[in-house]
Amino acid sequence: MSILLVRYSEIGLKSAPVRRRFENQLKDNMLSMLMEDGVEAFITKSGARYYVEASDIGAAVSSLRRVFGVGSISVAEECASSRMEDICAKAAEYSRSRISAGQSFAVKARREGSQGYTSMDVGREAGSAIFLANEDKGVRVDLTDPDVVFYVEVRENRAFVFGEYIRCHAGLPVGSQGKVVAEVGDERGMVAAWLMMKRGCRVIAHGDEVLIANLRRYDPLLKTGDWNPQALGVVLGTDIGSLESVDVTAYDVPVYFPTIGMTDDEVSGLAETIRAGL
C-alpha cells in the first residue's frame, strides 16, 4: 500500500517552540484541505515528516500540494522494516515495473537515526538488489545522468522507497501569521493575495467573487469582507508604474505590495497556476 511522505521547508529553520506551533498549524491545514476535497485520510507525524494514508492517493496529492508550507510530497512504498535486507527486497520489487529494458538507473539514499549502516551503504546495497532484479532487462548503473532515479529514505525504524519528489509551493502555513485585507479586483490583486497567503497570512478578500473563488482553493477557511478590526495590513496588487497613485496615508495599517517587482508576464503566469489550482 502506498503512503505519502510530506515534507516542509523553511519551518525547519524556526526555533523549537515556533516550529512546533507551525507544524501543528500545517497539520490542521492539511486536514482541512483533505476534508474540503472529500478525501479520507489519516495523518501521523514523526520528526520532520508527515505520513499520510489516504483512500485515494492521487486525490490526496492534488489536495496537499495546494497547502502552503508543504515543500514536497512523495508517493512511497514502505519497507517491512529498516533492516537492510527488507530495504533491498522492497527496492527490487518496486523497480521491476518502473525501469525498462536498456535503461540506466541510480539510487539516492538518505538516512536519519542509528541503524548501523550509512546512506552510502543503503545506496550500494539497494542498487545491487535493483540491478540483480532487472538483470534480464540489460539495465546499467549511471550515477551521473541516469534514466531512472530510485530514492530510499530511512528514518529510525521505518524505510521507504519512491521515485520522485513532487515539488509544492512551500512557504508558511496559512494562519501562522496575522490577518490582512486584500483588494482582489483584478488578476494582479489575486496574485498579491495569494503571495501573502503563501507567507502564512490569513487573508480577508474583498472584490471579484470569481477571483476570490480561485484563492479559496488554497484556503477553505478564506473569508470575505471590506474590513476586519483584527487585520494587521492591507494588500494591494500594484505594479511599479502605478505606485505613485496609491495614497498609503489613507490607511491606518501597513500597506503591502507583493507584486510590485513582478512583470505582467510573471503575474499572468502565476495567475494561470492559481486558476488551475496547482
Summary of the structure (lengths in Angstrom):
residues: 278
radius of gyration: 22.4
end to end distance: 25.3
largest distance: 73.4
contacts: 906
relative contact order: 0.13
helix: 38%
strand: 28%
